[in-house]
Amino acid sequence: MKGTLLKDVRYVTDLTQKQLGELIGVSQSAIAQMESETIKILPETKEKIINVLTERNLHQEEIYILGQLKKHYKGV
């Protein structure tokens, strides 16, 4: 999972960095560093993110597409 996809996850789920961090057990600054790819997203963190998405009935492909659409229309 890349940092840009993590941002898309937050866009689509309407979660702040802090909220997502709380859900997966990391700090807001860790989320920011993952998004900027300053630090790697560890496999166990990816699993927790996938669990958050699964609880919301979202899949990786949907996140990408919805994230791109939301960004596009946000700029309009």
Secondary structure, DSSP 8 states (H G I E B T S, - for coil): --HHHHHHHHHHHT--HHHHHHHHT--HHHHHHHHTTSS---HHHHHHHHHHHHHTT--HHHHHHHHHHHHHHHT-
